[in-house]
Amino acid sequence: MNKIKAFLIHLLISAGVIGLLFLNIYYIWYPKPFFEISGVIEPLKLLIIVDVIIGPLLTLIVYKKGKETLVMDLSVIALIQIAALAYGIYTINAGRPSLVVFNSGQFHYLAEKFGNNSDIQYEELKPGMFTSPKYGYINQLSTLDIYNSYKDIEPISDSKLMLYPHSLSEENMLSQFPKKAEEIKSISSKYTNEEIMFFTMTKEQSTYYVVYSAKQKKIVEYVKF
């Protein structure tokens, strides 16, 4: 086998692994709109650079049929890639929104790394390794206490009763953000067959305006500022 073939095989394997990981990240861990607002794109880029670009290129450089140290060289490259992949998965998993909790009139993005999932009382709200964000509700609690009150999180059983009184209407959004009128109207027209509500959502020190679908029972969009 020549080095070009070795490079292509390595590239195909690496791209396949990262491709499967990307599908899990994009559709399960960070579904729309969390993929854009979470900051996951940067560590994912780094992972792609190391595992899909640098790894195969190193194989192209070191591969030489009959080379005495070839097995060792390829093993070192593989170990570097595996270490980068493991660290990348750990970092990306730690930052994913395992829970999105409604409290005091707004949603809160609760990253996996900050929570104590064992305190959650409802099985349906406990995040798994391959689950999308779970949506919960805490009644009348200071936002400063959310990370220490996982035991108080309950399912959103009735979005109209629990969420609607705190929502922002399309008219509210248009009056507050006239420069965003086109985007807000576009979002509303996109979901004409389902009731949507606008809310603020906090993620650590950042605040976003998000769109919650009562039909889908999840956040489906966010207003870009």
Secondary structure, 3 states (H helix, E strand, C coil): CCHHHHHHHHHHHHHHHHHHHHHHHHHHHCCCCHHHHCCCHHHHHHHHHHHHHHHHHHHHHHCCCCCCCHHHHHHHHHHHHHHHHHHHHHHHHHHCEEEEEEECCEEEEEEHHHCCHHHCCCHHHCCCCCCCCEEEECCCCCHHHHHHCHHHCEECCCHHHHCHHHCECHHHHHHHCHHHHHHHHHHHHHCCCCCEEEEEEEECCEEEEEEEECCCCEEEEEECC
